[in-house]
């Protein structure tokens, strides 16, 4: 199980790290092109959608347990 746990954390960490760096690069690129409104909307949409899908997944798990 230690091997599976190590695999779980390494894949999770690397996946999270690459996703976060892609997010930051896209945000930087929009700001660098002086597309301030687009960068703000992108930032809000990513955060809002991430939170909403997290909540959806959480509630789906709660429903499936009952």
N, C-alpha and C positions, 0 to 999 in steps of 0.2 A: 504493500500500500504506500510505502514511502516513495516508490518510483512514480506511482500514479499521482500522488500529491505534488511531487516536484514537477511533473509534467503539467498538471492543472495550473499551478501557480506560474510556471514559466510561460506557458501559452497565454494565460490570462494577462500577465504583466506585459508581455511583448505585444499582444493584440491591443491592449489599452494604450501602450506607449506609442505605437504607430498610428492609432486612430487620433490620439491627442495631437501628435505632431502634424498630422494632415490637417486637422482643424485649425491649428495655429498658423500653419503655412497659408491656408486659404484666406484666413482672416487678415494676415499680414499682406498678402497679395492684393486684396481688395483695398486696404488702407493705402498701400503704396501707389495704387492706381487712382487714388483720391476719390474712390467710390464709397464715401462715408455712410450714406444712407443704406447702400447694399450691405456694407460690412456690419452695420448695426442690426439690420434685419436678419442677416445670416447668423449673427451671434445669438440674437433672441430666439430665432427659430430652432437652432440646434439645441440650446438649453431647454427651451420649452418642450420641444418634441421628445428629447431624451427623458425629461422628467415625466411627461405624460405616458410614454411607452413603458417606463419603469413601473409607474402606478398600475397601468393596465396589466402587465405581467404579474405584479404582486397580487392584484385582485383575482386574476384568473387562477393563480395557485390556491388562493383561499377558497374560491368556489369549488375547485376540483377536489379539495380535501373533504368537503362536506358532502 
